[in-house]
Amino acid sequence: MKVLRDTCVWGPAKSEIQATGIDVWWTGELEEDPGDTEILAIAYREKRILVTIDNDFGELAVRRGLPHNGIVRLDEIPAHLQGKTILKVIADHYEVLIAGGIITAYTNRIRVRSGNRGD
């Protein structure tokens, strides 16, 4: 399993996720920010679930129909809980995510938007 962690997601979340054996790459490792459209394309090409705080990725996926391998969006999740939240969402909703789903995690609930990818 592979994850692309957007720049806005708390740094130490990476080590928490990697400790479970998940391959994690961070957009902050790029020399320049390529923009949201290219970040989504990178995640798709590399078959990575995109983890972000930015709601623009959902807009790109839903309104523009850009392909993706699942998006986890954290909404006001405290930094120290982001790693645990990401792991729980992926564990509980992996099949939805890889089918092109979008999961929004709030502090007290999860919103699931099922994917309908046919590729």
N, C-alpha and C positions, 0 to 999 in steps of 0.2 A: 504494500500500500504506500502511496506517495501523496505528500501534501505540499502545496505552495503557500507559504505564509506571507501575507502582504506586509509591507513595511510598518503599517499602523498597529500590528499585533505585538503585544509585549514580548520583548526579547527572551526572557527565561522560559517562555512557553515552549520554545524550540527544544530545549533539553528534556523537558517533561514528556513531550511527544516522542522524541527520539528514544527515550528510555524504554519505550514499549516496542521498539523495532520498526517504527514507521520512518520512512525516508522523508526528511523535511528539508526544504530549500526555502530561503528567505529572499524576497525581492530587494531588500536592502544591500544584498551582495552585488547588485548590478552597479556599474559605474554611473549610469544615469537612469532616471525614472523613465521608462518607455511609455508610460500612460496606461490607463486602465484597459483599453481595448487590446493592447499588446500583451499585458499581463494575463488577461483572460485567455488569449491565444496561446501563450507559453504554457499555461496550466493545461490547456486542452491537448496540445501537441505532446506534452510529457506525461499525459494521463495522471494529472495531479488534482486532488480536491483543493480548491482555492479557499483559504481561510482569511477573512477580512473583517474590518469594522465598517468599511465604506459601503454604503447602499447603492453606489453607482454600478457595481457589478451586477446586481440583480436587475437593474434597469437595462443594462446591455444584454443580459441573457433573456429577459422576458420581452421587453419592448422591441429590441432589435433582433432577437432570435439568434444571437451569437452562440456557437456551440461551447460546451463546457463539460467537465467531468464532475460536476457537483460544486456547490458553493455553500460554505458555512459562514454566516454573518453573525458577529457578536454585537449585541446591542446593549450598551451600558454594563457590560460584564466587567467587574473590577479586575485590574491587571493581574493581581495575584491568583485569580480564579480562572484566567483564560485557558491555561494549559489543560486543567482538569475538565473544563467545559468542552473544549475541542475534542478531547478523548471520549467523553461521554456521548457527544453528538455523533461522532463517527461510529462508535460502537453500536449505538442504538439505531442509527439510520443509514448505515453504510450502503445498503442495497438501493435506497431512495437516492442517495447522493450519486452513485455511479450510473444511475439511470437518468441523470441530468436534473436531479432535485436541488432545491434551495432550502436550506434550513436556517432559520433565524433563531438564535438563542438569546433569550432575555433572562434576567436574574431569577424569575419565578415560573417561566414557561418556555415552550419551544413551539415555533410555527413551522409547519412542514408544507412546502409547495412541491408536489410530486413532479418528476420529470417525465418527458414523453419522447425521449430520444430513441430513434429507431436505427441508429448506425451500429 
